[in-house]
Amino acid sequence: MRPRFGTVLALAIMGGVLFPAPVALGQLQTGPLDHFQCYKARFSAFGQETVQIHEGNTDYDATVGKAAWFCNPVKKKHAGTTTKVLDQNDHFVWYRIEAPEWPGAEFPVRNQFGEAQQMKITDRAYLAVPTRKKPHGDPGELDHNVCFTATGDAVNAKVGLRDQWLRRKTAVIAPRAVCVPVQKTHDGQVFAPQNPYVYQVCYATKAYRFPRDDRPRAKFRNQFGNGKVTGVKALLLCVPSYPPGV
């Protein structure tokens, strides 16, 4: 999506917590970003890590715990439009986090499912970490994201999805998470967001559970080390989304 002329106004809506300071839209990077299908999954053991997060104008420490979700880039068909995968190397692992409480926020977003979808977000629930899934290459310019629990109006859209694990037709139901690019510091390495105004709204879909004897398996590597993943259930579709004015 091409940025519109003007100035980003998201801070006025969200109190400066999630988004960086307003800038002229000509200075923004706004993608593109793939759609992702996210799977509830089983992972090899992972010890806790502590990271420092810079989120909008807020800094805090977060304790990173068990991995819970694995996300593949996905080709999506919806309402006669096909959105292809831009980079087959792009993957995420979502880790549960313990982070400071905050009061939440309500704000509109726009994406391929609507121009003014009202979102209500609450808890910081996950850290989405760019990940290499073998035998694929390193991910491209993916940002680290903090993913918030979210609710919003039902979408009830029909889509066709195809990724590296699954091809299916399904129903997109309603928002369940909003993932916001952040700056993450871990072991002295600082990872600044490349596209701070491009975030993901993740919608619940009709679930698909893999048969126990036919679950996909993969090895992966990210900034927390090597791991193994077994896909269990497809449950989320994450869609590139934009705040007002972007």
C-alpha positions, 0 to 999 in steps of 0.5 A, spaced: 500 500 500 502 506 498 502 512 503 498 517 503 500 525 504 500 528 511 502 526 518 501 520 522 496 521 527 496 514 531 500 517 537 494 522 538 489 515 539 494 511 542 498 516 547 504 515 544 505 508 547 505 503 541 508 508 536 514 512 535 513 520 534 509 522 528 513 523 522 512 526 515 509 520 511 514 521 506 519 519 511 516 512 513 517 505 511 511 502 510 512 495 507 511 491 503 510 485 508 507 478 507 501 475 510 502 469 515 499 463 517 500 461 524 500 454 528 499 452 535 506 448 535 510 444 540 517 446 540 524 443 543 526 445 550 527 453 551 530 456 557 528 463 559 531 469 556 531 477 558 530 482 553 529 490 553 524 492 549 523 500 546 516 500 544 513 507 542 516 512 548 516 506 553 522 502 555 521 495 559 524 489 560 521 482 558 522 475 560 521 471 554 519 464 556 516 458 552 515 458 544 508 457 542 506 459 535 510 458 528 508 462 523 509 461 515 508 466 509 502 464 506 499 466 499 492 468 500 486 469 496 480 473 498 474 476 494 478 475 487 484 478 489 491 473 490 496 476 495 502 472 493 508 470 498 514 476 497 519 472 501 519 464 502 524 465 507 520 469 512 518 466 518 516 467 526 516 464 532 512 467 537 514 466 545 510 467 551 513 473 555 512 476 562 512 484 561 509 490 565 501 491 565 498 497 561 491 499 561 490 497 554 488 502 548 482 502 542 484 504 535 482 503 528 486 500 523 486 498 515 488 492 511 485 488 506 479 486 510 476 493 511 478 501 512 476 502 519 476 496 523 476 498 531 481 494 535 481 493 543 488 491 545 490 489 552 496 484 555 503 484 552 502 476 550 508 474 545 514 476 542 515 474 535 522 473 533 524 473 525 526 466 524 530 461 519 526 455 518 531 450 514 532 448 509 530 456 507 535 462 508 535 467 513 529 472 513 529 478 510 527 485 513 522 482 518 522 486 525 521 483 532 514 484 534 510 485 541 504 481 540 498 484 544 491 480 546 486 483 541 478 483 540 474 487 535 468 486 530 467 480 526 470 479 519 467 473 517 471 472 510 472 466 506 479 465 504 484 460 500 491 459 504 497 456 501 503 455 505 509 451 506 505 446 510 498 447 508 493 448 503 486 450 505 480 454 504 477 457 511 473 462 514 477 468 517 473 470 524 475 475 528 481 479 531 485 475 536 492 479 536 495 485 534 503 485 533 507 491 533 514 492 531 519 494 537 526 495 538 529 489 541 536 489 545 538 482 547 545 480 549 548 487 547 545 486 540 540 492 538 535 490 533 531 496 531 524 496 527 525 497 519 518 498 518 515 501 525 508 503 522 507 496 519 504 491 524 500 485 523 492 484 525 492 476 527 485 473 526 482 467 528 480 462 523 477 456 523 481 451 526 485 445 522 488 440 526 494 435 523 493 428 523 497 426 529 501 421 524 502 427 519 504 433 523 509 437 519 516 438 523 522 443 521 528 445 524 529 452 525 534 458 528 533 465 531 537 469 535 535 465 541 539 459 538 537 452 534 530 449 535 525 444 533 518 445 531 512 440 530 506 443 527 499 441 531 494 446 529 493 452 524 489 457 527 491 464 525 492 469 519 496 475 520 495 481 515 499 487 514 495 493 517 496 500 518 494 506 523 490 512 521 493 516 515 499 511 513 
